[in-house]
C-alpha cells in the first residue's frame, strides 16, 4: 500500500537557511510525528525510531534513513526503509526550494509504502493516518521556519561621557590619583601637583 503526498508553503527565511535546516537530520528528524530517537551513522545516514499506533495495533518503527540528495540551496531529499510491527516500510521525502522577495518557497513531495501484516490488518485506516502524520510534520516544519533567524548581537562598549556635572569627578573604576583641574584657576590642585602624571590608553589629548 502506497501513500503519496505533496504540497508547498513559504517561510521568511532565506533559501540557504532553509536548506541548512532541512539537510540536518538532527533538526529535521525530531519533527517526525511520534518521534522517539535518532542515531547518526555519519553525516548523511541515520536511524530514526517512531511510535506506531493504528487502531488496536501498537508498536514502533525503526527506519534506516539517508540524505540521498543535497543540492545547496535548492533541494534536499531523504530516502529510507525499515520495519514496523512486522511489516516492511519504505519512505521518501523531497524538498525543492526557490527564492522569493519575502523569503523562500518550499515545495515538498514524498511517498510512504507499507507491506505485510500492518497493511493487511490496518486496512483503510493507514492512508488517513499517514496523511494526518504528514500534515503534522509539515506544520512542525512551518513553525520551526516561521521566524527569520535571529541576528547575532553586536557587542558594544560604553565609556563615561563628560558633562558639566562630572568634570573633575573620578569615574567608577578610574585611578584616584588622576590630577583634578580647578575649574576657576585652571590649575592642578596643589596636593596632586607633585604626583607623577599617568598616561591612559586612548588618551592622546
N, C-alpha and C positions, 0 to 999 in steps of 0.2 A: 504494500500500500504506500503510495507516494503523495506527499502534500507539497504543492508549490505555493510560493508566496512572493509578493513584490510590493513596492511602494516607494515613497520618497518623502523627504522633509528638508527643512532648511535650518541652518544654525548661524549665529552671528560670528562664529569663529572662522579664521582663515583656513583654506584648504590644507596648508601644511600642519596646522594644529589638529585638525580633524583626522588627518592621516596618521599622525603620531599616536593619537588615542586609539583609533580603530586597528592599527597594526601592532598594538601592545597587548598580548594575551592576558597579562596581569591586570590590565584595566578593563579590557573587553569581557573576559571570562566571567568575573563575578556578577555581571549584569544578566547572565542567563537565568531564567526562571528556576526556582527551587535549587539554586546553586549550593553545593556542599564544599567542594575543594578543587584546587588546581595544583598541578605539579609540573614544573618545566623540565623538559629533557635537554633542550637547547633553545636558541633564540626564536626558532620557528616551530618547534614541536613541543606539545604539551598534552597532558591527560587531565580531563575535567570530569568531575562526578556531580550528578544532579539527582534529585529525588524524582521518582516516578509514581504517579497516582492516577489511575484511570478506573473509575467505578470502585469495585472491591479489590482491584489489583494494586498492590503496594510493593515498592522496591526501590532500586536505584539503577541508574545508567552510568556506565563508565565509557567515555568516548576518547579515543586517541585522535587528537586534532593536529592539523598542520596549517600554518600560514602559507598557503600554496602560491599566492601571488601578492607581491607588494611593489607597486609602481608609484613612487612618491612624486607628487601628492595627488595622484589620480585614481588609484584603485587598490583595494585590499580584498583578498578572498581567502576564506577558510574552507577546508575540507576535512572530513573525519569519518570514522566508523567505530562501532563498539557494540556492546551488548546491553540489553535492558530487559530484566525479568525473563531471561531465557530466550530472548529474541535478538535478531541482528538489526542494527540501526545504522544508517548512513545519513550524513548531513553535509550540506554545503551552503555557504552564505557569502555573497559578494557585495561590495560597496563601491560605487563609482561616484567620484567627487568632481564638481565643477564650480569654478569661482563665480560669485555674484557680487554686485556692488556692495551689498549689505552683509556678505558672509560667504556661506558655502551651501550648495545644493547637494544633498546626498540621495542617490538612487540606489535602492537595495533590492536584492532578489536572492532566492535560495530554494532549497528543496530538502525535505526530510522523507526518508523511506524506512518503513518498518516491515520486517519479515519474521514469520514464525508465530509462536504462542501468543505474544502480545497482540499482534494484528488480528488473529482469529478470535481471541477472547474479547477484546475491546470493541471490535466491530466498528459501527458508525460513530462511536464516541471519540475515536482518535483524531479525526480531522478537525472537529470544532475545538477540541482541547489543544491541538497543535497550533491552530490559528490564534487561539487565546494567548498561548505562551509566546508566540512570535510577537503579538501586539505588546505584551509586557516588556519583551526585550527592546523593541523599538522605542517604547515610551521611556524606558530607562536610558537608552542612548540619547534621546532628545533632551531629557532632563540633565544628563551629565554634560551635554554640549550646549545647553541653553544660554549660558553666560559667556562673554568673552573671557579669555584667560586673564587672570589678574596681572597687572603690570608690576614688575619688581620695584619696591620702594627706593626712591633716590635718597642716599644718605645726605644729611645736611649738618652743617656745623654752625653754631651761633657764637657770637662774641659780643661782649658788652659794648653798648653804644653810648658814646659820651654825650651828656646833656648838661644843661646849666645846673641841674640838681646834683650831679655826681662828679663834677670836676674837682679833682684833688682828693676824692674819696677812694681808698683802695677797694678794688673789686674782690669778690669772693675768690679765694684761691690765689690772689696776686701777692707777691712778696711785700711784706710790710715795710721794708726799708727803701722803697722807691721814694725819691725826693718829692716833697709836696711843694707846689708853687704857690706863693702868696698872691692871690688874685689882685690885691691892692698895689703892692710894691713890685710884683713880678719878680720876686727874689726867691731863692731856695731857702727854706726855713733854716735858721742858724744851727739848730741841733742836728740837722741831717747834712749840712754843707760839707762836713768832713768825711761823710760816708762815701766810699767808692761807688761810682756810677755803675749800674748794671745794664748790660745790653740784653735786650729781649728779642727773640726771634720774630721776624716780620716787622720790626720797628726800625725803619730806615729814616725816620724824621731826624 
